[in-house]
Amino acid sequence: MFPALVLDKSPDFQAAVREVGDEFLPDGDVTVAVAYSTLNYKDGLAITNRSPVVRNWPMVAGIDGAGTVLASDSALWKPGDEVILNGFGVGETHKGCLAAKARLKGEWLVRRPAAFSARQAMAIGTAGYTAMLCVLALERHGLVPGSGDVLVTGATGGVGSVAIALLAKLGHRVVAATGKASETTYLQGLGAATVIDRAEFAAPGKPLQKERWAGVVDAVGSHTLANALAQTRYGGAVAACGLAQGMDLTASVAPFILRGVALLGVDSVMAPLALREQAWGRLARDLDPVQLEAITTEIGLADAVEQAGRLMAGQVRGRLVVRTGA
């Protein structure tokens, strides 16, 4: 028996840590002893039952996991291998990693870089891995240090915090947008040159506005994304990866056809293996472990339900790492 954060509807929604057995695990060819997981925004939605994230019931929450292979029928992995799981519908359609044990598919796993412990890998998690995917997308578009200011929205969240640390270390001048003025010192510690009020972006704005940004990492969506596009400089790009403000995008074609701005969609859930390996390799090279520790709070599995509520209430900064193993 082992502990797992189980989501169930029988008949009313419940989210609780339960003791379950191996028979509760789903189909898969690799069984992993999960040492750490994390709480991402999608986990918060699922655990608080605020969005139809979960599609199969009962479900074990947790879209991320880091641990050690216990058993494998996959040619890709053997017992003892240290692995990372991000996405692929885990925690949504396939029982996830907020548990001491998970059964997964070998093609979903990435080898944990030697630069990171399992705890550090989950301090990065899907949020930090997504931030790296955004940076890679902007670089492929041509963003280089010295191009101009780079805006990061949702700055105190997991994606935002890691994006600031990455971009600053790479030599970019980063502007952080947040609704939490009290977190200015935290954001400057990560490398933000300037901190501005997210209220500047929160309401509908003009189709074209003053050119400000060479690049943008946006985890917010809705009016924030529309205004970021309207303020991006000629030839610049916006990497969009989130919907904290909303899924809507009431924008104009003006930034695209008058300034050549690019909107780069960034998906972390189904990204191909080669891109995942590139992202984790760059994280191992470009993310300062000291900065990573500054954005990390560790909790136990028993605390995950309460902390998911705090996450959805905007009361969490940085990354929540969940200790799932013994």
N, C-alpha and C positions, 0 to 999 in steps of 0.2 A: 504494500500500500504506500501511496505517496500523496502529498498535498497538491491540489490544483485549484485555481480560481475558476469555478464553474458558473456559467450563465445558463439559466433555464427558464422555461415558461411552462409551469405545470400546476395550475393554469396561469398563475400570476408570475410576473418577472421576478427573478431572484438572481443576485450576484453574491456568491459566498465561497470561501475556501472550504473544500471538502477533501476527505481522504478517499482516493479512488485506486483501483487496481489496473494492472496491465490490460485487462479486457476492455477498459474504458478508452484505451488509445485507438486512434483511427488506423486505417491502412497506410502503409509506407514501408520503405525498404531500409530505413536507417532509424535506429532508436538512440536518442541522445539523452544523457544526464545533463539537464539544464542547470547551470550554476547561477546565471543571472538573466533576467529579462528587463524590460523597461515599461514605462507608461508613456505612450504616444497619444496624440490627439485622437486618433482613431480608436485606440484602446479606451480612452475616456468616454467617447461616444457610445461604445459598446457596453461598457460596465455600468454607465448611468442610464442606459436604454433611451438615449436621446435621438437616435437615428437608426434606420434599418441596416446597420453594418453587418449584423449577424444574420446568416441565411440558413444555417443548419443548427438544430437544437437537439440535445444540449450542446453547449460550446465551451471550450476552455479558452479564455481570453489570452491575448499576448501575441502581437504580430512580429515580435523580435525574440531571439534567444541566442545565448552563447553557452557552449558547454563541450562535453566530451562524448564521442561516439562510444556507445555501449555494445551495440550489435549492428551488423550491416550485411545486407544481401546485395548491396550496390558495389559495382566494380570501382566506383570512385572513392570509396571510403572504407576504412578498417577500424576496428576497435582501438581506442586511444587517440584518434585524430581529434584535433581541436577545431571546432567549426562555429560558424555564425549563420543565423537564419534571419532574413529580412523579407517580409511580404509574402508573395505568392498565394494570397488568400488565407494564410494561416491566421487564426483568430476570427475568421469570417465564415469560410466554408470548410475549413480543416482545423481541427482542434490545435490550440496554440501553445505558447511557451511560458505562460504564467503558471508554471507547474514545475515540479522537480524532475519530470521526465516528459519527453515528447517523442512521437513517432512521425517522421518526416520523409520526404522524397530526396534521394541523393542529389538530383540535379538542381535542387533548390539551395543547396548549401555552398558556402564559401569558406575556404580555409582561413582561420583566424591569423592575421599577420603577427609575426613574432614580436613586433613593437608594442602590441597591446595585450594586456591581461583580459580575461573574460569580462571582468567588471568594467574595464575601460572600453571594451568593444560595445558594451551595452550603454555606457555613458554616451557613446556616439549614437548607436542604434539607428533606426530608420530615419529619425530626424536629422542626425548628423550626416548620415550617408546621403540623404536627400540634399542637404546643403552642399555636399561635395559634387553631386550630380549637377546642381545649379551652377556652381563655379565652373565645372567642365563645359557646360553648355555655353556660358558666357565667353569662355576662352576660345571655344571652337568658332564663335562668332567674331573673334578678334580682340576681345578685351585684354589689355595688358596694363601693368602698373604704369601710372602716368597718363592713362587715357582720360581721367577725370573722376569725379566723385561717383561712388557706387552706393546706392541706397539699399538698405535692408529693412524690410517691414516686419512687423511682428517680432521685434528685436529681442525681447526677453524670453521668447519661446525657444524650444529646442532647435528648430531649423535656424532661426534668427541668430541665436547665441553662437552656434558653431560656424555659421556663415561669416559672422563678424570676425571671429578668431582666425578663420582661414584666410579671408580676404586681406585682413590687416597684416598677417605674417607674410603673405605673398607680395606686399608692398603697395596695396591699394589704399586710397583715402576713403574711409567708410563713414557714411552717415546713417545713424540708427534712428528709426521711427518707433516710438513707443507711447503708450498711454500712461506709463508709470514713471513720472518724473523722479520718484524716490530711487529709481534704479539707475540713475545717470552714472554714478560712480562705478557700479557693476559693469555697465556697457563700455565705459571708457577703459576699464581694466582689461576688457576683452580686446580692445584695440580701436573702438569707435572714436573718430576724430571729433565728431559732432553728434549731439543727440537732439532730435526734434520731436515735436508733439504729433502723434498720429492723427490728431483732429484735423490737421492740414489736409488729410487725404480722405477723411471719413464720409464726406458728403459729395453729392454730384458737383462736378467742376466743368470748366470750359473744355471743348474738344482739343484745343491746343493751348498750352500754357508755356511759361518761361522755360527754356531749355536748361535743365539742371544736372541730369544724370547720364553718365557714360554707360552705366549698367545698373540693373536692379535685380535683387532677389526678393520675390514677393511670396509670402506664405499666407496672405490675407484674402485676396480676391476682391470681388464686388467693386465698390467705388474706389477703394484704395488702389486696386490694380488699374482701373480706368484712369485715375489721376496720375499714377506713376507713368503710364504710357504717354499721357499728354505732356509730361514734363521731361521725357527722355530726349537726349540730344540727338542731332542728326546722325543716322547710322548706328545708333546705340541699340541695346537689346534689353529685354525684360525676361527673366526666367521665372515662370509662374509655377508654383508647386503646392498651393494650399488654398483653403476656403474658410479661414477662421471668421471672416466678416460675412461671407455668403458665396454661393455658387454663381450668382448672377454677374454679368459683365455688361453694363450699359455704357458703351463706349462709342467712339467715332472712328471711322477709317482714316481720319486726317493724319494721325501720327504715322501711319503706315505709308500713305501715298504722298505726303508732303515732306516727311522727314526720313523716310526709309527705315523706320523703327521696326525691329523684329520682336515678335512675341514668341518665346521659346517655351513650349510645354515640357514639363519635367515630371516623369512618372518613375516612382521607385518600386512599385509593387511587382511589375512584370518585366523590369529591365533585364536585358540579356546578360548572360554570365560574364562575357568579356567586359562589358561596361561596369558590372558590379566589381569585378576584380580590379579594374583600373581605378575605380573610386576608392576602394579600400586600400590599394597601394598608395594612392595620393594622400589619403588620410594619414597613413603611417608616416609619410614623408613630411607633410605640411601642417599637421595639427600638433600644437605644442601641448605635451602632457600636463604642464602646469596650468594652462588655460582650461584644459579639459576638466581637471579637478575642480577648478573654480566654478564650473557650471553644474556640478554633479551633487545630487543629494541621494543617499542610499536609504532605502526602506526595506522592511520585511514583507513577505507575501501577505501576511495578515493585515498589513496597513494599506494594501493596494486599493481596496474599494473606497475607503475614506479619501485617500489621496487622489483618486480619479475624480471624485466630486470637486475637490479643490482645484484640480487641473481645469475642469470645465468652467469653474467660476473665475478663472483668470488669476488664481492665487498662487501659482507655481511659476518659478523662473527656472530657466535652464532645463536640466534633464533629471528625471526621477529614475534611478536604477533600483530594480527590485531583486533582492536576494532570494532566489528560489531553491537553491541547493542547501545541503546540510552545512 
